[in-house]
Amino acid sequence: MSTIISHPRAYATVTGTHVTFVTLDGLAEPIHAFADEDVRHAIVRRATDEARRSGATLELVTSGDRGDHRLLVTPDGALTHIESPTPAPDSPGDQPLRTESYGEEVSEQAPQPTATDTAEAPAAESPARPSFLSPAPEPLPRPTGWRGFARHLGISVKPSAGERRRAEWTAVVSRQWAGCRTIAIANGKGGVGKTMTTAMLSAVYAREGGGNVLAWDNNDTRGTLGWRTEQGMYDTTLRDLLPEASRLLELGAGVSDITRFVHHQATDRYDVLRSNPELLANDQRIASAEFDLLTQVAARFYRLVIFDSGNDESAERWLRMVDNSYQLVIPTLATPESAESAALLLDALRERDERSSILAARAVVIVTQSEPAPAVARQIADGFRDHVRAVHIIPFDPALKAGALRFDDLRPRTRDAWFAAAAATAEGL
């Protein structure tokens, strides 16, 4: 009996001195060993970073000059060798039977034919049977306005171009990925819309994808995500969660155990992990190891985590956020100062390391109008288009300026703009 471990896979291909690493989300990147470092150590180091980023154990499959190998790599760097699978049997009757047990797939060989079985004449081949089942059709766009009224009366009306676009956006933002995904909302300047962007993207993904979305206030200094969202039953923050993190990772922990430490948004359906804006930064700094532990907790309970970052780009928690994110979103107001701050962040990430450079190239920039100024917003958006993967403009909406952030309070045009921005962001996950 052999065991097939069911874990997300990363791949490394070695050709001479060249190594290509393929991440859990399918992104290929080269690996460079340090001076006097064996290339195998460099591969394991990169795989450990990937496991830490995802918050879960991964299977590393390496192939190339030194043969094929498989390892389980945990977020803390522990390695377990996996025996290579046996060659596939020649006969279809010898294919392994796969059953699930305690989260693992156990492969058992089917019973081998006996001498009596092989002596019998082979049965005539039966023609292929057609299936009586049809795949589920794609959901039709939801008609609105007079089209919705006509449909209510039983009159068939084609959806409008806007309704077709919203249906396409909905299909993207409602995706369910294998494993937790993470998005970093970052700009080194304060007051440029990071909290607003975090709340709006979280609302779109949670409302359309069925919840299980966490908005994490990853801020050392006066994080305001808790001020602009609803408070849950408990007045708790990240500092309360940290000492309980190890317990929440135990096998006996239940899904509802996280509820005590997060704040559920009743209508928008996402949860908020608050910082404490009343404490000084020195009282709530998070070291890299603590951030990694919290990331594992978040990955266990949520399918998507969105980081509302602070303004200190040198903080350990800010750097680990970048290292652990699949997608970078850079918000900016339609003002020269906040746009320049966004551009400087992109420049710094391109110079930091190869992975950060890839995040910068694949970033989504969101330009929000804090006042009705569409011409300025278009000018700033055009300045970013050749440097990032996508740029989206959010029109002026008084519901975004102050107070509680709720998706239903927005104007229809603003909701559509956030839908489009969320879809563009999800395409990078």
Stockholm file with secondary structure:
# STOCKHOLM 1.0

chainA/1-429         MSTIISHPRAYATVTGTHVTFVTLDGLAEPIHAFADEDVRHAIVRRATDEARRSGATLELVTSGDRGDHRLLVTPDGALTHIESPTPAPDSPGDQPLRTESYGEEVSEQAPQPTATDTAEAPAAESPARPSFLSPAPEPLPRPTGWRGFARHLGISVKPSAGERRRAEWTAVVSRQWAGCRTIAIANGKGGVGKTMTTAMLSAVYAREGGGNVLAWDNNDTRGTLGWRTEQGMYDTTLRDLLPEASRLLELGAGVSDITRFVHHQATDRYDVLRSNPELLANDQRIASAEFDLLTQVAARFYRLVIFDSGNDESAERWLRMVDNSYQLVIPTLATPESAESAALLLDALRERDERSSILAARAVVIVTQSEPAPAVARQIADGFRDHVRAVHIIPFDPALKAGALRFDDLRPRTRDAWFAAAAATAEGL
#=GR chainA/1-429 SS CEEECCCCEEEEEEETTEEEEECTTSCEEEECCCTTCCHHHHHHHHHHHHHHHHTSCEEEEEEETTCCEEEEECTTCCEEECCCCCCCCSSGGGCCEEEEETTEEEEECCCCCCHHHHHSCCCCCCCCCCCSCCCCCCCCCCCCHHHHHHHHTTCCCCCCHHHHHHHHHHHHHTCCCSSCEEEEECCSSTTSSHHHHHHHHHHHHHHHHTSCEEEEEECSSCCCTTTTSCCCSSCCCHHHHGGGHHHHTSTTCCGGGGGGGSEECTTTCCEEECCCTTSCGGGSCCCHHHHHHHHHHHHHHCSEEEEEECSCTTSHHHHHHHHTCSEEEEEEESSHHHHHHHHHHHHHHHHHCHHHHHHHHTCEEEEECSSSCHHHHHHHHHHHTTTSSEEEEECCCGGGTSSCCCGGGSCHHHHHHHHHHHHHHHTTC
#=GC SS_cons         CEEECCCCEEEEEEETTEEEEECTTSCEEEECCCTTCCHHHHHHHHHHHHHHHHTSCEEEEEEETTCCEEEEECTTCCEEECCCCCCCCSSGGGCCEEEEETTEEEEECCCCCCHHHHHSCCCCCCCCCCCSCCCCCCCCCCCCHHHHHHHHTTCCCCCCHHHHHHHHHHHHHTCCCSSCEEEEECCSSTTSSHHHHHHHHHHHHHHHHTSCEEEEEECSSCCCTTTTSCCCSSCCCHHHHGGGHHHHTSTTCCGGGGGGGSEECTTTCCEEECCCTTSCGGGSCCCHHHHHHHHHHHHHHCSEEEEEECSCTTSHHHHHHHHTCSEEEEEEESSHHHHHHHHHHHHHHHHHCHHHHHHHHTCEEEEECSSSCHHHHHHHHHHHTTTSSEEEEECCCGGGTSSCCCGGGSCHHHHHHHHHHHHHHHTTC
//
